[in-house]
Structure formats: C-alpha cells, structure tokens
Amino acid sequence: MAQRVTGVGVRRRRATTKKQREEAARVEIEKLTRQVGQLRGRLTEVTEQREAMTLPNLEGKTVEHTQYGAGTVSEQKDAVLTIDYAGRIRKQKLPFVIASGCVTVDDSEATERCRKISDLETEQSRLKKEIQYRESWISDLQKQST
C-alpha cells in the first residue's frame, strides 16, 4: 500500500475542476479579445497613415547604388523604378531600396518619405501577425473549453 507523503516542503497538487478550467479559459479569451481590439485599432491608424503617404517621384533623378554605382531613373511605375546604370538596366522596388540604403538619392525629403513608408509597412505586417497569433490562441482556448 502506498504511503501518503505529507509534511514540510511537500506541495499537494490541487485538482482543477472542469468548471474552473472553463472559467480560466473564459477570462483569458476576454483578455485576448480586448488585446485584439487594441491591435486592430492601432492597425487602422497605421494603415491610414500609410495610405496618406505617396511614394516620391524619382523619374529623371540620378541615384547611387552600392553595387552598380551611379545611375539614372528612366521610368517609375507605381513602386517599381527602372534604373539605367551605364547601360545596365535594373528594376528596383520603392520604398525598400532607398530605406535599406542600397540606393541613395540626393533628395533628403524623398529618402525620409521612403524610410517612413517602409517603417509603416513593417509595422502593418507586425500588427497583422500579432492579431493572427492572438486570434489563433483564442480559437484554441475555445476548442479546449467546449
């Protein structure tokens, strides 16, 4: 027959009832739902800020690429630049190439705007992933509590 261990330093594990587990899940779901709401609000703010910003027009400007050297923007369609580097044509995407520092242009306003747009797009992506993670967590908790 097994002996019951009691005494100093021995912790007994409290059995949780189904009702207690359901209540804990409900509280956690409420907390996560509030967080998702806050994240969605922030995502809306960031999206509005991003939509209010336009990419700079760099057509005809001289740029400097870290690998290809000096070049001229021969065409810009939306976010795609067509740049001629001494006869070598390359297509590159705004705002990434300027925000990353691969391409520099002698226009501080255009550079700053590209960096800001890139930061906003990164923030949008992060918020979307965070919302998706929390919604998945909520879904898992709902499945467990039923």
Protein Blocks (a to p, Z undefined) as FASTA:
>chain_A
ZZddedehiacdddddfklmmmmmmmmmmmmmmmmmmmmmmmmmmmmmmmmpccddfehi
acddfklopaddfbdehjaccddeehiacddddfklmmnomaccddfklmmmmmmmmmmm
mmmmmmmmmmmmmmmmmmmmmmmmZZ
